[in-house]
Amino acid sequence: MSRLKILITGSNGLLGQKLIYGLRNNNQIELIATARGENRVSEKTGYVFESMDLTDAAIVKSILESHKPDCIIHTAAMTNVDACELDPDACELQNVTSVKNLLAGCTTSHPHFIDISTDFVFNGEAGPYKEEDEVAPLSVYARSKVEAEKLVMNSGLKWAILRTMIIYGVTDDEQRSNVIIWTKNSIEQGKEITVITDQFRGPTLAEDLADACIQAALRKAEGIYHVSGREVMAIIDISIEVAAFFELDKNFIKPITTASLNQPAKRPLRTGFIISKAERDLGYKPHSLKEGIAIIADQLRKQGRI
Ligand SMILES: NC(=O)c1ccc[n+]([C@@H]2O[C@H](COP(=O)([O-])OP(=O)(O)OC[C@H]3O[C@@H](n4cnc5c(N)ncnc54)[C@H](OP(=O)(O)O)[C@@H]3O)[C@@H](O)[C@H]2O)c1
C-alpha cells in the first residue's frame, strides 16, 4: 500500500517541530518538512527536508510539483500579533500571499489542505466558541487569518481548518518562548512579570495539537475544527499554575489589565473553544494544563535545561 505523503510548512516552528516528531517514524506516512532557511530540528532522519520560503511563488510551485503531496499541513505564519499590527504589509505577505502561493502550487496534485487558524478570528465577546460561530476579527493578524481561511475554503481542494489558541511547548532550538517557559525562566532569574488578568483562553499543548493535525490528515477530515485545551482560564492563572508546579515564588507575578497594558494589537478578551467536534471526529483528548506542564518539565530535563 502506498504511504500517505504529507508536506508540512513552517517545520522550524513550535507546531511544525512537533509534527516532525509525530510523523517522522510513522511507516504509513512519507514526510516532507519545509521551512524558511535551514532545518533547525535536531533529528534530521526519517523525513525529507526542503527549504521553502512561502513568499517565493516559484520555489513553492516547484517544490509542490516535484513532491506532489497527498496532504499539506500549513503551520507557517507570522504569529507575533503586535508585529503584524505594526507591519500590516509583512503580515499580508506571510499570512495571506503565502497561502495564495501554496494554493497556486496545488494545481497538479490536489492535496487535502489542512490550515491552522486561531481563536483571534473571534471578538471575545461570546466565548467559548463553536465552529459555526460568526467570525469578527479585531486585529491585522486576525483579519489575515480570516482571509487565509476564506482562500482555503474557496480553493476547490478538500480542506480542514484547525483553529487553536495559546500553544505551549518546548522546541529544540530554544527560539520559541511561550507563557510557560517565560514564566518559569523569568521567576528563576528573579524578574517580576506582569500578566494579564482579564483575557481568558484554553492553553493548548503543542503535542495535542500536532496529534489533532495528524488525525485530521489520516482521517481526511473536512471542515472547521476547534482544537484547544479544555480548561479556559485567565492568562495570569496559567502563570500561577506554572509557579506552583515548579515551586517558584508567586509574588513575582504581578497582575495587569488589558487596558493598562496598551498593546498595539487589540485582543479578544474571552475566547475558549467547544471542542466536542474534534473529540468526536479526530479522537482528540487534550491533556490538562497540569499534565502539560509536567510533560514540558520532563522534556526540559531531558534537554538538560533543568
Ligand atoms: N502560538 C500560538 O499561541 C497560536 C495561537 C493560535 C493560532 N496559532 C497558529 O498556529 C500556527 C502555528 O503556530 P506556532 O506557534 O507553531 O508558530 P511559530 O512557532 O511562530 O512558527 C511559525 C513558523 O512559520 C515560519 N514562517 C513564517 N513565515 C514563513 C515563510 N514565509 N515561509 C516559510 N516559513 C515561514 C516561521 O519561520 P522562522 O522560524 O524562520 O521565523 C516559524 O518557524 C500558526 O498558523 C499560528 O497562526 C498559533
The ligand as an ORCA input file, in Angstrom:
! r2SCAN-3c Opt
* xyz 0 1
  N       1.301     30.159     19.028
  C       0.039     30.347     19.363
  O      -0.284     30.558     20.530
  C      -1.031     30.277     18.302
  C      -2.357     30.551     18.658
  C      -3.346     30.457     17.696
  C      -3.023     30.068     16.400
  N      -1.734     29.819     16.071
  C      -1.420     29.416     14.699
  O      -0.822     28.143     14.758
  C       0.147     28.015     13.717
  C       1.449     27.502     14.298
  O       1.901     28.388     15.302
  P       3.302     28.207     16.028
  O       3.135     28.637     17.423
  O       3.865     26.872     15.723
  O       4.128     29.334     15.277
  P       5.688     29.655     15.311
  O       6.390     28.839     16.336
  O       5.789     31.131     15.339
  O       6.139     29.111     13.905
  C       5.740     29.691     12.727
  C       6.764     29.296     11.696
  O       6.363     29.880     10.454
  C       7.538     30.171      9.775
  N       7.330     31.110      8.697
  C       6.916     32.384      8.776
  N       6.916     32.935      7.558
  C       7.329     31.972      6.686
  C       7.545     31.922      5.292
  N       7.381     32.988      4.523
  N       7.968     30.774      4.736
  C       8.177     29.671      5.489
  N       8.004     29.671      6.832
  C       7.595     30.807      7.413
  C       8.471     30.749     10.836
  O       9.790     30.653     10.347
  P      11.048     31.213     11.173
  O      11.253     30.201     12.268
  O      12.132     31.193     10.160
  O      10.665     32.558     11.657
  C       8.174     29.831     12.019
  O       9.089     28.759     12.104
  C       0.214     29.370     13.036
  O      -0.556     29.324     11.861
  C      -0.416     30.315     14.035
  O      -1.031     31.412     13.374
  C      -0.721     29.928     16.997
*
